[in-house]
Amino acid sequence: MRERTRLSETVARCRAVESEFRDTVELIALGESEGDTAIAAEAETALGELRDRLDTQERESLLSGEADANDAYLEVHAGAGGTESQDWAEMLLRMYTRWAEKHGHKVEWVAESPGEEAGIKSATIVVKGENAYGWLKTESGVHRLVRISPFDSNARRHTSFASVGAYPVIDDTIKVEIADKDLRIDTYRASGAGGQHVNRTDSAVRITHLPSGIVVQCQSDRSQHRNRAAAMGMLRARLYETELQKRETERREMHDQKSDIGWGHQIRSYVLHPYQLVKDLRSGTETGNTAAVLDGDLDSFMAAALVARFAPGGER
């Protein structure tokens, strides 16, 4: 039923554009026949708006992967550099949270490791909404920040790195077999944004999948059992994503890049000094409005990265 609803809505949007296009063309013809330039100008403006809507629908049609419509886990990890990178990781987490809110998506906190002085060492959230994974998968990789450090008393310019990883939340229709002998399960006392109640017992759960080396953790609930169930769901999602990566050469290369959070591996640069510029190194998309990007205005970057996947030689 969910798939049927999604397809029905897509068809309805396409038919609406077709109908409005025919009406607008007729309006232009009427304006020209009567010599009414105001009507023609109004119709041309409407055509421009239709073109923008059609471009959006065309980009959304590229979200055809088997898990693109699903909710998404989003992980952010600070790179080397201590407080600088940890602060940058927190800025990225805020950026994606704002992006999700602007699209009406729900954000749930899963786990967080706070920084020593500021920021975060790592964090995991769940973004719930239509096509959340389809869009956020374009953000996987290393993000580079250049700015005057607020933590440097000499006001010197610093370069910081943080990595972002996205993988889909999967349901029971996708089977992922995990043997108990392949798991190591550890419990520990939670920290971070989960609230004081999670700190009183060893409720947080960390699961290591020994064959792959994948590690997931959850500390969002005071119940160890619920945290364990959530962590198992994350592990299934990670293993599923790993299988998808095996079928897609470029995505496998992107996954390998995330293991080295530093120079030569970034997908996007955010320069705040000596000039203002955000540039995606994959698509060439750039803007000088850095404040808007850091406040969640990411659609143009995501769309360009998605289109690049379908370019000759790109990832499907």
Secondary structure as the mmCIF struct_conf table of DSSP 4:
data_model
#
loop_
_struct_conf.conf_type_id
_struct_conf.id
_struct_conf.beg_label_comp_id
_struct_conf.beg_label_asym_id
_struct_conf.beg_label_seq_id
_struct_conf.end_label_comp_id
_struct_conf.end_label_asym_id
_struct_conf.end_label_seq_id
HELX_RH_AL_P HELX_RH_AL_P1 ARG A 2 GLU A 34
TURN_TY1_P TURN_TY1_P1 GLY A 35 GLY A 35
HELX_RH_AL_P HELX_RH_AL_P2 THR A 37 GLU A 60
TURN_TY1_P TURN_TY1_P2 SER A 61 LEU A 62
BEND BEND1 GLY A 65 GLY A 65
TURN_TY1_P TURN_TY1_P3 GLU A 66 ALA A 69
BEND BEND2 ASN A 70 ASN A 70
STRN STRN1 ALA A 72 ALA A 78
BEND BEND3 ALA A 80 GLY A 81
TURN_TY1_P TURN_TY1_P4 GLY A 82 GLY A 82
HELX_RH_AL_P HELX_RH_AL_P3 THR A 83 LYS A 102
TURN_TY1_P TURN_TY1_P5 HIS A 103 GLY A 104
STRN STRN2 LYS A 106 PRO A 114
BEND BEND4 GLU A 116 GLY A 119
STRN STRN3 ILE A 120 LYS A 128
BEND BEND5 GLY A 129 GLY A 129
TURN_TY1_P TURN_TY1_P6 GLU A 130 ASN A 131
HELX_RH_AL_P HELX_RH_AL_P4 ALA A 132 LEU A 136
HELX_RH_3T_P HELX_RH_3T_P1 LYS A 137 GLU A 139
STRN STRN4 GLY A 141 ILE A 148
TURN_TY1_P TURN_TY1_P7 PRO A 150 PHE A 151
TURN_TY1_P TURN_TY1_P8 SER A 153 ASN A 154
STRN STRN5 ARG A 157 PRO A 168
TURN_TY1_P TURN_TY1_P9 ASP A 172 THR A 173
BEND BEND6 ILE A 174 ILE A 174
HELX_RH_3T_P HELX_RH_3T_P2 ASP A 180 ASP A 182
STRN STRN6 LEU A 183 TYR A 188
BEND BEND7 GLY A 192 GLY A 192
TURN_TY1_P TURN_TY1_P10 ALA A 193 GLY A 194
HELX_RH_3T_P HELX_RH_3T_P3 GLN A 196 ASN A 199
TURN_TY1_P TURN_TY1_P11 ARG A 200 ASP A 202
STRN STRN7 ALA A 204 HIS A 209
TURN_TY1_P TURN_TY1_P12 LEU A 210 GLY A 213
STRN STRN8 ILE A 214 CYS A 218
BEND BEND8 SER A 220 ARG A 222
HELX_RH_AL_P HELX_RH_AL_P5 GLN A 224 ARG A 247
HELX_RH_AL_P HELX_RH_AL_P6 THR A 249 GLN A 257
TURN_TY1_P TURN_TY1_P13 LYS A 258 SER A 259
BEND BEND9 ASP A 260 ASP A 260
BEND BEND10 GLY A 262 GLY A 262
TURN_TY1_P TURN_TY1_P14 TRP A 263 GLY A 264
STRN STRN9 GLN A 266 VAL A 271
BEND BEND11 HIS A 273 TYR A 275
STRN STRN10 LEU A 277 ASP A 280
TURN_TY1_P TURN_TY1_P15 LEU A 281 SER A 283
STRN STRN11 GLU A 286 THR A 287
BEND BEND12 GLY A 288 GLY A 288
HELX_RH_AL_P HELX_RH_AL_P7 THR A 290 LEU A 294
TURN_TY1_P TURN_TY1_P16 ASP A 295 GLY A 296
HELX_RH_AL_P HELX_RH_AL_P8 ASP A 299 ARG A 309
TURN_TY1_P TURN_TY1_P17 PHE A 310 PHE A 310
BEND BEND13 ALA A 311 ALA A 311
TURN_TY1_P TURN_TY1_P18 PRO A 312 GLY A 313
BEND BEND14 GLY A 314 GLY A 314
#
